Amino acid sequence: MLIGVPKEIKTHEYRVGLTPSSVRELVHHGHSVIVQTNAGGGIDFGDDRYRAAGAEIVSSAQEIFDRAEMVVKVKEPQPDECRMLRRGQVLFTYLHLAPDPRQTELLMKSGCVAIAYETVTDARGGLPLLAPMSEVAGRMSIQCGAHCLEKIQGGRGMLLGGVPGVPAAKVVVLGGGVVGTNAARMAMGLEAHVTVIDKSLQRLKELDLQFGAELNTIYSTVDAIEEHVTGADLVIGAVLVPGAAAPRLVTRAMIAKMKPGSVVVDVAIDQGGCFETSKPTTHDNPTYVVDGVVHYCVANMPGGVARTSTFALNNATLPFALALADKGYRRACLDDPHLREGLNVHSGQVTNKPVAEALGLNYVPTEVVLRAA
């Protein structure tokens, strides 16, 4: 198979779909790889390293999309990239379609086979290709939130962990999954007062056993969310409904009751966000203020630590990329029900039920389209 890796074009996105090591592995399996020049330059993966791994360097994204049978990216394709996709071409990347009707429309129109990292599952019910970026984003959320709490950034002027004789900041984490767990771990490491709110009693028990008395665990209700969010200095939005739009757990009225200079970090912004006041931002201009509360809603947070993120992502995606290349997408998806869950759009049809429901589109089961392919 001929696999293409374009340079990411989203604002301040320096991650790359395949590392030189991943390219070498694919070449070892008998495949050909073309990489757009300087695709990994931002994280010290120069063109010579890709050549040494066996890749061909090409000058433009257009050539990548024209020649490749499978395109491997990191972020969702931007409109110009969507228009370069063609019928039957495999796209393997993050998509986050539920809050993005325009991208969904363009992917359907292209006729491509779009497989989303974020909906691939595993035998334990997890999301193995989303998990590494969730780990990064969860840890970054505290780093970014702590920075935003500084007075010069518009925050309350608080040190997250306080100092002897001065109270530490109150951090509330909405959601106890991968993002929430990593956020809580980092916040506790900085000696903040940390509360995790989740609707799963089993997950709360697991967090209690993992962290003990250092962590306050609360069952999720509207009352509990309002009480803890309005009293918090930093709130991390870490909720996830796989494939679907994130639930809006925090209302504008709750935001208005928060202390001036408090901070919210919406890690769920890729799926539409879990604060009513959330809107996507970029690393160029990451924050804005609503009712005196600083909002950090960068839609590609892990891009801020692109080198770490690229290695972590490739560790997870490479086995699936190899399966797609070795077997072809149809056989790979038929053989692996977990990879099959990643199929979101196929030849103009939406094959992920939560995405279809979120966007009001017709849903066609993956088994149906794969049998017909």
C-alpha positions in Angstrom: 0.0 0.0 0.0 1.1 3.6 -0.6 0.7 5.6 2.6 0.9 9.4 2.7 1.7 11.7 5.5 0.9 15.4 4.9 2.1 18.3 7.0 -0.6 19.4 9.5 -2.0 22.8 8.8 -4.1 23.6 11.9 -2.8 26.6 13.8 0.3 25.8 15.8 -0.1 22.0 15.1 3.4 20.5 15.0 2.5 16.8 15.5 2.9 14.4 12.6 0.9 11.3 11.7 3.9 9.0 11.5 7.3 9.2 13.1 10.4 8.0 11.2 10.4 4.9 13.3 6.8 4.2 12.3 7.7 4.8 8.6 10.5 2.3 8.9 8.1 -0.3 10.3 5.7 0.2 7.5 8.4 0.0 4.9 9.7 -3.2 6.6 6.2 -4.7 6.0 6.6 -4.0 2.3 4.7 -0.7 2.0 5.7 2.6 0.5 5.4 5.9 2.4 5.4 9.4 1.0 5.9 12.3 3.4 5.4 16.0 2.7 8.5 18.0 3.1 9.0 19.5 6.6 6.0 17.5 8.0 7.9 16.7 11.1 10.3 19.7 11.1 8.7 21.4 14.1 9.6 18.5 16.4 13.1 17.7 15.0 12.0 15.0 12.5 13.8 16.4 9.5 13.3 15.2 5.9 16.6 13.3 6.0 15.4 11.2 9.0 12.3 10.2 6.9 14.5 9.4 3.9 16.7 7.2 6.1 13.6 5.4 7.3 12.7 4.6 3.6 10.2 7.4 2.9 10.0 9.5 -0.3 9.8 13.2 0.4 7.3 15.1 -1.8 6.8 18.9 -2.0 3.1 19.3 -1.5 0.0 18.1 0.2 -1.8 17.9 -3.1 0.7 15.2 -4.2 0.2 13.3 -1.0 -3.6 13.2 -1.5 -3.3 12.5 -5.2 -1.1 9.5 -4.8 -1.7 7.9 -1.4 -4.1 5.0 -0.9 -4.2 5.8 2.8 -3.6 9.2 4.4 -2.4 9.2 8.0 -2.8 12.5 9.9 -3.2 13.7 13.4 -5.9 16.4 13.4 -9.2 16.5 11.5 -8.8 17.5 7.9 -9.3 21.1 7.2 -11.8 22.1 4.4 -9.0 22.4 1.8 -7.7 18.9 2.7 -11.2 17.4 2.7 -11.6 18.6 -0.9 -8.4 16.8 -1.9 -9.8 13.4 -0.6 -11.1 11.0 -3.2 -13.6 8.1 -3.4 -12.2 5.0 -1.8 -9.2 6.7 -0.2 -8.6 5.7 3.4 -8.2 8.6 5.9 -6.9 7.6 9.4 -6.8 10.4 11.9 -8.8 12.2 14.6 -12.1 13.4 13.3 -14.4 14.6 16.1 -17.4 14.8 13.8 -20.3 15.2 16.2 -19.8 19.0 16.7 -18.6 19.5 13.1 -21.3 19.2 10.5 -19.2 21.0 7.8 -16.4 18.5 8.0 -18.8 15.6 8.0 -20.5 17.0 4.9 -17.2 17.4 3.1 -16.0 13.9 4.0 -19.3 12.4 2.8 -19.1 14.3 -0.4 -15.5 13.1 -1.0 -16.5 9.4 -0.9 -13.5 8.6 1.2 -13.3 5.9 4.0 -12.7 7.9 7.2 -11.5 6.0 10.2 -11.4 8.1 13.5 -8.8 7.4 16.1 -11.2 8.6 18.8 -13.8 5.9 18.3 -11.6 2.8 17.9 -12.2 0.6 21.0 -10.5 -2.2 22.9 -11.5 -5.4 24.6 -11.9 -3.5 28.0 -14.3 -0.9 26.6 -11.6 1.7 26.4 -10.5 4.1 23.6 -6.9 3.1 23.0 -6.1 5.7 20.3 -7.7 8.6 22.3 -6.1 7.6 25.6 -2.6 8.8 24.9 -3.8 12.3 23.9 -6.2 12.3 26.8 -3.3 11.5 29.2 -1.4 14.5 27.7 -4.4 16.8 27.7 -5.3 15.9 31.3 -1.8 16.7 32.5 -1.6 19.8 30.4 -4.9 21.1 31.7 -3.5 21.6 35.2 -0.3 23.2 33.8 -2.4 25.6 31.6 -4.9 26.2 34.3 -2.2 27.1 36.8 -0.7 29.5 34.4 -4.1 31.1 33.7 -4.6 31.6 37.5 -1.7 34.1 37.4 -2.8 37.7 37.7 -1.0 38.8 34.6 -3.1 36.2 32.6 -6.4 37.5 34.0 -6.6 35.0 36.8 -7.2 35.4 40.6 -3.4 35.6 41.2 -3.3 32.3 43.0 -0.5 29.7 43.3 -2.2 26.3 42.8 -0.6 24.7 45.8 -0.4 27.7 48.0 2.4 28.0 50.5 2.5 27.3 54.3 -0.1 29.5 56.0 -1.9 30.3 52.7 -4.8 28.0 51.3 -4.2 26.1 48.2 -6.5 26.5 45.2 -9.6 24.4 44.9 -9.6 22.3 41.7 -12.7 20.6 40.4 -12.5 17.9 37.7 -15.7 17.0 35.9 -15.2 13.4 34.8 -13.1 10.6 36.2 -11.9 9.0 33.0 -8.4 9.2 31.5 -8.4 13.0 31.2 -9.8 13.5 34.6 -7.5 11.0 36.3 -4.4 12.6 34.8 -5.6 16.0 35.7 -6.4 15.0 39.3 -3.0 13.4 39.6 -1.1 16.5 38.4 -3.2 18.8 40.6 -2.6 16.7 43.7 1.1 16.6 42.9 1.0 20.4 43.0 -0.7 20.2 46.4 -4.1 21.7 45.3 -7.4 20.7 47.0 -8.9 18.4 44.3 -12.4 17.1 43.8 -13.5 14.7 41.0 -17.2 14.6 40.0 -18.4 11.6 38.1 -21.7 9.7 37.6 -20.1 6.3 37.9 -19.9 5.0 41.5 -17.6 2.3 40.3 -15.2 4.8 38.9 -15.4 6.9 42.0 -14.5 3.9 44.1 -11.6 3.1 41.9 -10.3 6.7 42.2 -10.7 6.5 46.0 -8.7 3.3 46.1 -6.0 4.8 43.8 -5.6 8.2 45.5 -7.0 7.7 49.0 -7.8 10.6 51.3 -5.9 13.2 49.1 -8.8 13.1 46.6 -12.4 14.2 47.2 -14.8 12.1 45.1 -18.4 13.3 44.5 -21.3 11.7 42.7 -22.5 13.8 39.8 -25.8 15.7 40.2 -26.8 19.2 39.1 -26.7 20.3 42.7 -23.2 18.8 43.2 -21.9 20.4 40.0 -23.3 23.8 40.9 -22.0 23.7 44.5 -18.4 22.6 43.6 -18.0 24.6 40.4 -19.1 27.9 41.9 -16.7 27.4 44.8 -13.8 26.4 42.6 -10.7 28.4 41.6 -10.0 26.0 38.6 -12.5 23.7 36.9 -11.4 21.1 34.4 -14.0 19.8 31.9 -13.0 16.2 31.3 -16.3 14.5 30.2 -16.6 12.2 27.2 -19.4 10.4 25.5 -17.6 8.4 22.8 -18.2 9.8 19.4 -21.0 12.0 20.6 -21.2 15.7 21.5 -20.1 16.4 25.0 -22.9 17.2 27.5 -23.1 20.8 28.6 -22.8 20.2 32.4 -21.9 23.8 33.5 -24.5 26.5 32.6 -23.9 30.2 32.0 -25.6 30.9 35.3 -23.1 28.7 37.1 -20.2 30.5 35.4 -21.6 33.8 36.5 -21.6 32.7 40.2 -17.9 31.7 40.1 -15.3 34.0 41.7 -13.8 36.7 39.5 -10.5 35.5 38.0 -11.5 31.8 38.3 -10.4 29.6 35.4 -12.1 26.9 33.4 -10.2 24.5 31.1 -12.5 22.7 28.6 -10.6 19.6 27.5 -13.9 18.4 25.9 -13.9 21.2 23.4 -13.0 18.8 20.5 -16.5 17.3 21.1 -18.2 20.6 21.5 -17.3 21.4 25.1 -19.0 20.8 28.5 -19.3 24.5 29.5 -22.2 26.4 28.1 -19.8 29.3 27.5 -17.2 27.3 25.7 -16.0 28.1 22.2 -12.9 26.7 20.5 -9.6 28.7 20.7 -6.1 28.2 19.4 -2.6 28.3 20.8 -2.3 31.7 19.2 -5.0 33.2 21.4 -5.9 30.5 23.9 -8.2 32.3 26.4 -11.1 34.6 26.7 -13.2 35.9 29.6 -16.9 35.4 30.3 -18.5 36.9 33.4 -15.0 37.4 34.9 -14.0 33.8 34.4 -11.0 32.9 32.2 -11.8 30.3 29.7 -9.0 28.1 28.1 -10.6 26.1 25.2 -7.7 25.2 22.9 -9.0 22.5 20.5 -5.6 20.8 20.0 -4.1 21.1 23.5 -1.6 18.2 23.0 -0.2 20.1 20.0 1.5 22.4 22.6 3.8 19.5 23.5 4.0 18.1 20.0 7.0 15.9 20.4 5.8 14.0 23.4 2.4 13.8 21.9 3.6 12.4 18.6 5.5 9.6 20.2 2.6 8.7 22.5 0.1 8.7 19.6 2.3 6.6 17.3 2.8 4.0 20.0 -0.9 3.5 20.0 -1.8 4.0 16.3 1.0 2.0 14.6 -0.5 -1.5 15.1 -3.8 -0.3 13.5 -2.0 1.5 10.7 -0.1 -1.7 10.0 -3.3 -3.8 10.0 -5.0 -1.4 7.6 -1.9 -1.4 5.3 -1.3 -5.2 5.4 -4.9 -6.3 5.0 -6.6 -3.4 3.4 -9.3 -1.4 5.3 -12.2 -3.8 4.5 -10.5 -7.0 5.7 -8.9 -5.2 8.7 -12.2 -3.9 9.8 -14.0 -7.2 9.3 -11.3 -9.0 11.3 -11.1 -6.5 14.2 -14.4 -5.3 15.7 -12.5 -2.7 17.7 -11.0 -1.1 14.6 -14.4 -1.4 12.9 -15.8 1.0 15.6 -13.4 3.6 14.2 -15.2 3.7 10.8 -17.2 7.0 10.8 -17.8 7.7 7.2 -17.8 5.3 4.2 -18.5 6.3 0.6 -20.8 9.1 1.5 -22.6 7.3 4.4 -22.2 7.9 8.2 -21.4 4.6 9.9 -21.0 5.8 13.5 -24.3 6.0 15.4 -23.5 8.7 17.9 -22.2 11.0 15.1 -25.3 10.4 13.0 -27.6 11.1 16.0 -25.7 14.3 16.9 -25.9 15.6 13.4 -29.4 14.4 12.5 -28.0 12.2 9.6 -29.0 8.7 8.4 -27.0 6.0 10.1 -25.8 2.9 8.2 -24.1 0.1 10.3 -20.5 -0.6 9.5 -21.2 -4.3 8.7 -23.7 -3.2 6.0 -21.2 -1.0 4.2 -18.3 -3.4 4.5 -20.3 -6.2 3.1 -21.2 -4.0 0.2 -17.7 -2.7 -0.4 
